[in-house]
Amino acid sequence: MKLNVIEMGEGSPVLLLHGLFGAARNWGGIQKRLAQRHHVLAPDLRNHGESPRAPGGYAEMAADLCELIAARGLRAPAVLGHSMGGKVAMALALRHGGMVGRLIVADIAPVKYPPAMRGYLAAIRAIPLTEGLTRKQADAALEPSVPEAGIRAFLLQSLDFSAQPPGWKLGLAELAGSMTAIEDFAESGRYEGPALILSGAESRYIRPDNHELFRRLFPQARFAVVEKAGHWLHADNPHGFLAEVEPFLA
């Protein structure tokens, strides 16, 4: 599958992988900063943004990245993934370790998570996409199911209001059919390269009892906490996030 990619900078290659319901553009300022020293590629993962729609879990998403790495002639890029993108990064490293120079996992563990994201998916699918729908109206429609204003704003970034009626830049049906695989993580094996595991100080996505599993899959894993940050640690505290990421990539 040919993925849509935002690409900038020169130097050693770095892939940035967004989370569920996100897009390449979510990396914004982080990508620009890293591009001062690196060749940084941020793809829209399948069923997100401008990339094609097709069912698939982590094996398929990792295969998409193998195709991208080969097509661009990238030599062992560093791979940084947040949330679902972190699981994609781990799957790529475990399945195709020789293609990954180093690994950064941002606030996700290699475990199965409860089906909380299904609620968000149901909420956005329930918004009536009528002619003339405004962002304010869509936000109001989401609010009963998604009371957190920040999460609503994040989800609505993928609703294209320039189209009439507006349309989602997400493969909603394909994501619904793949949600069981996305919630789970059934990968095994070992990745022997350098690995940095980041968690937000205010997030509970990575628990202390996950560290043993990380070390089993990624023997060189080291752990760091980004202060004043929750699950969206790169958005909550970009300075603290970059303070961990940039030295690891150097």
C-alpha positions in Angstrom: 0.0 0.0 0.0 1.4 3.4 -1.0 1.0 5.7 2.0 0.6 9.5 1.9 3.7 11.0 3.5 4.8 14.4 4.9 8.5 14.6 4.3 11.1 17.2 5.3 14.8 17.6 6.3 18.0 15.9 5.4 20.2 13.5 7.4 19.6 10.2 9.0 16.1 8.9 8.4 13.4 9.0 11.0 9.8 7.7 10.7 7.0 9.3 12.9 3.9 7.2 13.4 0.7 8.8 14.6 -2.0 7.2 16.8 -5.5 6.0 16.2 -7.8 8.6 14.6 -4.8 10.8 14.0 -2.8 11.7 11.0 0.8 12.6 9.9 0.0 16.3 10.5 -0.3 15.6 14.2 3.5 15.7 14.4 3.6 19.3 13.3 6.2 21.1 15.3 8.0 17.9 16.4 8.6 17.0 12.8 9.9 20.5 12.0 12.3 20.4 14.9 13.7 17.0 14.2 14.0 17.9 10.5 16.7 20.4 11.4 19.0 17.4 11.8 17.2 14.4 10.2 15.3 13.3 7.1 11.9 13.0 8.8 9.0 11.2 7.2 5.5 11.2 8.8 3.1 8.9 6.9 -0.7 8.7 7.2 -1.2 5.1 8.3 -3.7 3.0 6.4 -7.3 4.2 7.0 -6.1 7.6 8.2 -5.6 11.0 6.5 -4.9 10.7 2.8 -3.7 7.1 2.7 -5.8 4.3 1.2 -8.5 2.4 3.0 -8.2 -1.3 3.7 -8.8 -3.6 6.7 -5.7 -4.6 8.6 -4.0 -4.9 11.9 -0.3 -4.5 13.0 1.1 -7.0 10.5 -0.5 -5.2 7.6 0.5 -1.7 8.9 4.1 -2.9 9.4 4.1 -4.3 5.9 3.0 -0.9 4.6 6.0 0.7 6.3 8.3 -1.9 4.8 7.1 -0.9 1.4 7.6 2.8 2.2 11.2 2.2 3.5 12.1 0.2 0.4 10.5 2.6 -2.0 12.3 5.6 -0.5 15.6 3.7 -0.1 15.8 4.4 3.6 18.6 2.7 5.5 17.6 1.5 8.9 15.5 4.5 9.9 14.8 5.3 13.5 11.1 4.7 14.1 9.1 6.7 16.6 5.5 5.8 17.2 2.8 7.2 19.6 -0.1 5.1 20.9 -1.3 2.9 18.1 1.7 4.2 16.1 3.9 2.9 18.9 2.4 -0.6 18.5 3.0 -0.3 14.7 6.6 0.6 15.4 7.0 -2.3 17.8 5.5 -4.7 15.3 7.8 -3.4 12.5 10.8 -3.9 14.8 9.8 -7.4 15.9 8.9 -8.6 12.4 11.6 -6.8 10.4 14.3 -5.8 12.9 17.0 -5.3 10.3 15.0 -2.5 8.8 14.8 -0.5 12.1 17.9 1.4 13.3 16.4 2.4 16.6 13.0 2.4 18.2 11.0 4.9 20.2 7.7 4.0 21.7 5.6 6.8 23.1 3.0 6.0 25.8 1.8 2.5 24.8 2.7 -1.0 26.0 2.8 -4.3 24.0 -0.4 -5.5 25.6 -4.2 -5.7 24.9 -6.1 -2.6 26.0 -9.8 -2.3 27.0 -12.2 -1.3 24.2 -12.4 2.4 25.2 -11.6 3.6 21.6 -14.8 1.9 20.3 -16.8 4.5 22.1 -15.0 7.3 20.2 -15.5 5.4 17.0 -19.2 5.0 17.6 -19.5 8.7 18.6 -17.9 10.0 15.4 -19.9 7.6 13.2 -23.1 8.8 14.8 -22.6 12.5 13.8 -25.1 13.2 10.9 -22.9 14.5 8.1 -25.5 17.0 6.6 -25.0 19.8 4.1 -23.8 22.9 6.0 -22.7 21.1 9.1 -20.4 23.4 11.1 -17.5 22.5 13.5 -19.5 23.9 16.4 -22.5 21.7 15.6 -20.2 18.6 15.2 -18.6 19.4 18.5 -22.0 19.7 20.2 -23.0 16.3 18.7 -19.9 14.7 20.1 -20.1 16.2 23.6 -22.5 13.8 25.2 -20.3 10.8 24.3 -17.0 12.6 24.5 -17.1 15.2 27.4 -13.4 16.1 27.2 -13.0 19.1 24.9 -9.4 18.3 24.0 -10.3 14.8 22.8 -13.3 16.2 20.8 -10.9 18.8 19.2 -8.5 16.0 18.3 -11.2 13.8 16.7 -12.6 16.7 14.7 -9.3 17.4 13.1 -10.1 14.4 10.9 -13.5 15.8 9.8 -13.1 17.7 6.5 -15.4 20.7 6.6 -14.2 22.0 3.2 -16.3 19.2 1.6 -20.1 19.5 1.5 -21.4 17.6 3.1 -18.3 17.2 5.4 -16.5 13.9 5.4 -14.2 12.0 7.6 -10.5 11.6 6.6 -10.7 8.2 8.3 -11.7 4.7 7.0 -14.4 4.3 9.6 -15.8 1.0 8.4 -12.3 -0.5 7.9 -11.3 0.7 11.4 -14.4 -0.7 12.9 -13.6 -4.1 11.3 -10.0 -4.0 12.5 -10.6 -2.7 16.1 -10.2 -6.1 17.8 -6.7 -6.4 16.2 -5.8 -2.8 17.0 -6.7 -3.2 20.7 -4.6 -6.3 21.0 -0.9 -6.9 20.5 -0.1 -10.5 19.5 3.5 -10.0 18.3 6.4 -12.0 19.7 10.1 -12.3 19.0 12.9 -9.9 20.0 14.3 -6.7 18.6 18.0 -6.3 19.6 18.4 -2.7 18.6 18.3 0.4 20.9 14.9 1.1 22.2 13.5 4.1 24.2 10.2 3.7 26.0 8.6 7.0 26.9 5.6 7.6 29.1 3.7 10.6 30.2 3.9 11.3 34.0 0.1 11.8 34.1 -0.7 8.8 31.9 -1.6 5.2 32.9 -1.0 3.6 29.5 2.3 2.2 30.6 2.3 0.5 34.0 5.4 -0.6 36.0 4.4 -4.2 35.5 4.7 -3.8 31.7 8.5 -3.2 32.0 9.4 -6.9 32.2 7.5 -7.6 29.0 9.2 -4.6 27.3 12.6 -6.0 28.3 11.7 -9.5 27.0 10.8 -8.1 23.6 13.3 -5.3 23.5 16.4 -6.3 25.6 18.0 -2.9 25.1 15.0 -1.0 26.3 15.4 2.0 28.6 12.6 3.9 30.1 12.0 7.6 30.6 9.1 9.7 31.9 8.0 13.0 30.3 6.9 15.3 33.2 3.8 17.5 33.0 2.4 15.2 30.2 -0.5 12.8 29.8 -1.0 10.3 27.0 -0.5 13.0 24.3 3.0 13.6 25.7 4.5 15.2 22.6 1.6 17.7 22.5 1.4 18.3 26.3 5.1 18.9 26.8 7.0 19.1 23.5 10.1 20.5 25.1 10.3 17.6 27.6 9.5 15.1 24.9 12.3 16.4 22.6 14.7 16.5 25.5 14.4 12.7 25.6 14.1 12.0 21.9 16.8 14.2 20.4 19.8 12.7 22.3 18.5 9.2 21.6 18.5 10.0 17.8 21.9 11.7 17.8 
